[in-house]
Amino acid sequence: MHALEWALTHPGRVERAAVLAAPAASSADQIALNSVQIEAIRMDPHFRSGWYYGALDGDGPTSGLALARRMALLNYRSPGELNARFRRSWQSSLDPLGEGGRFAVESYLDFHGNKFTRRFDANSYIRVVQAMSSHDVGRGRGGVEAALATLTTPTLVLGIDSDRLYPVEDQELIARHAPGALDGDKPVVISSEYGHDGFLIENELVGRGLRRLLATEPLRS
């Protein structure tokens, strides 16, 4: 998202751009997913409308933030990966349908949600999510297609076939309307079981595209 904005706002300062698993504008579905994460934080009684710093009864809305992170994690990973990795396995010898039992995937989500609260602030999380929801390169530029038509900077547009947060259709739109897209009107699509997080995990596949971008001659003014 940042790469698109920088390339469109400062084309003379951006020699090349890499748009990895991102849209030109957040869709209603993506905004909806973000909104429930924000609401999870705000419903935590320790949120106090954002004025929780210095509270004597805890570290702020950690339960709400952990829940928001668990929601986000479901969007970052693919159904195929979660199913293959956890199936219906139990976290312990206790039956999840009985008292005290849990599915392994539940424990996985809880671990990462709770871990996240130790390194991230709830208000900061809300602001980041709101910024992602407001993302729209067409705002003030005559619409998304008109904005992308001015993107002549050499641009790697890369999508992930299992991404359910920002699906390949988002990258196809960018490549179709951006003259600077490396592969013409088609994005580079990598196959990965990891969903959206594939752009962080598939180092070789993503690196291959980035190496090709860096070898491309930048535009000269």
N, C-alpha and C positions, 0 to 999 in steps of 0.2 A: 504494500500500500504506500509506504514511504517512497519507494523507488519510483513508482508511477507519478506521484505528486512532484517529486524533485525533478524528474525528467521533463514534466510538462511545465512546471513553474520556472525552472532555470535551465532551459535546453542548452544554453551556451556554456554552462558549467558542468554538465553531465555528459561524459564521453560515451558511456555505455550504461545500460540498465539491465538488471535481472529481476524479473517479476516471477517469484516462486510461489505457486499455489495460492494466488491471491486474486480477488476480483477487481473490476474497474469501479464497481459500486456495490455496497452491501445490499443483499436482497431482503425482502420481507421475512423470508424464512430465517435468514441469518440474524436479522434484527430481533426476531422473536426468541431465538435461542439465547441471544445476549440478554434480553430483557428478563428472562426467568432467573438468570444468574444474578443479576443486580437485585431482583426482588428477594432472592434467598438471603442476601446480605442485609438488606434493609429490614427484613422481618426478624432478624436476630435481635432479641431484647437488649443486647449490649451495644447495638449500633448507635443508638441515641441520636439519630439524625446526623450522624457523622462526627459528633462531639464526644468521642470515647477516649481521647488521649488523656493520660494521667488518671484514668478511672481506678478506684481502689479495689474494685471487685473483679479484676481480671484484665485480660489483654485486648479487650474490645470484642468485636463480633467474629470470633474465631470459628464458631460453629457454622455461621452463615457463609463465611468465606470458604471454609472447607467444603461445604455443600456446593457452592458455586464452582469450585475447582473440579469436583467430581462430575458435575454436569458438563463442564468444558471438556474434560478428558474423554467423555463418551463421543464427543464430536471430533476430537483429534485422532482417535484410533478407529479402525474399520471394524465392522461386524465380523468379518472373516477372521481377523487376527484375534479378537476376543473369544470367538467361538473355538478356534483351533487351540488357543493357549489355555483356556480355562474349562471349556465344555461345561458340564454341570458338576464339576468336582466340588467336594466339600473342603472347607478350610481346616477342619479338624475331624475327629472321629464322630462328632455330634451331627446328627441329621439336621440340615437347615430347616426342615419342616417342623422340627421339634423345638423345645425350649433351649436357647443358647447356641443353636447351630447356625452356621453361616456358609454361604457359597463362597468359593475362593475368589470369584470376581468381585464380590462385595468387599472383601478384605483388601483387595488390590486398590479399589477406588478409595476406600477409607484411608489407607496408608498414604497415598499420594495427596489426598485432600488435606489431611492433617499435617503432612510434611510441608505443604505449600504455605500454611499459615505462619510458619517459623521464618519465612523469608520474604513475605509480601504483605503490604498494608491494604486493608479493605477499601479505604477511600481511593487509593491509587488504582486498585483493581477496577473499581467502578468507572473511574475516569478513562482508563485504557479501553474498557469494553464499550463505553459510550463513544469514544473516538472511532473505534472500529465500526460501530453501527452507523455513524455519520459519514463514513467514507463514501465519497462520490466524486470522481474526477470530472464529471460533467457539470457539477454545480458552478455556476458563474462562467461556464465556457460553452454554453449553447447545447448542452447535453453530452452524454457519454460518447456517442459515435463521433460527434464533431470534435470533442476533446482529443480522442484517440487518433483522429485523422492528422493531428499536428505532431504526433509522436514519431519523428523521423530518426531519433537517436537509435543506434543499433541496440536491440532489446531482445534478450532471451526471455521468452514466455514459456514457462514450464508448469505443467499440471501433473497430478497423480491420479491414476485410474481408480483408486479406492477412496479418494478424498470425499467424505460426505459433508464436510464443513464448507469448503470452497470447491465445488466439483469442476470437472474439466470444462463444462460448458462456459464457466466464467472465463477461463483462459482462452477458449476458442473465440469468444467475443473480442477479447483484446487483440489477439493475433489477426483476426479478420479485418479490423479497422485501423491497426497501427502500421504505417508504412515501414517502420524500422524493425519490425519483427524479423528475427533471423531466418525463420523458415517460411516466409511468405505469410499466407493466411492460415497456417496451421501451427498450433503450439507444439512444443516438445512434450510428449506424454510418457512418463515413466511408469512401469508396472511395479507396484509395491503392496505388500500386505499390511503396511503400517498406517494407511489412511493419510490424513493431513500431516501427521508427524513424519511421514516419509521424507519431507524436504530437509529434516534434521538428521535422519537416520541413514538414508541411502546416499552415503558420501560419494561413492564411485559414480553412481548414475547422475547425481546432481553435479558433481565435479566435472564430469565429462561435458556437460552443457556450459558450465562456467568457463572451462578452459577454451572452448570454442568461441565463446563471447569475447574473452580477453584477447584472443588471436585475431579478432575482427578489427579492421582499420576504423578508428572513430571518425566521425564527421569533422571536417575542418571548416571554420567560419571564414 
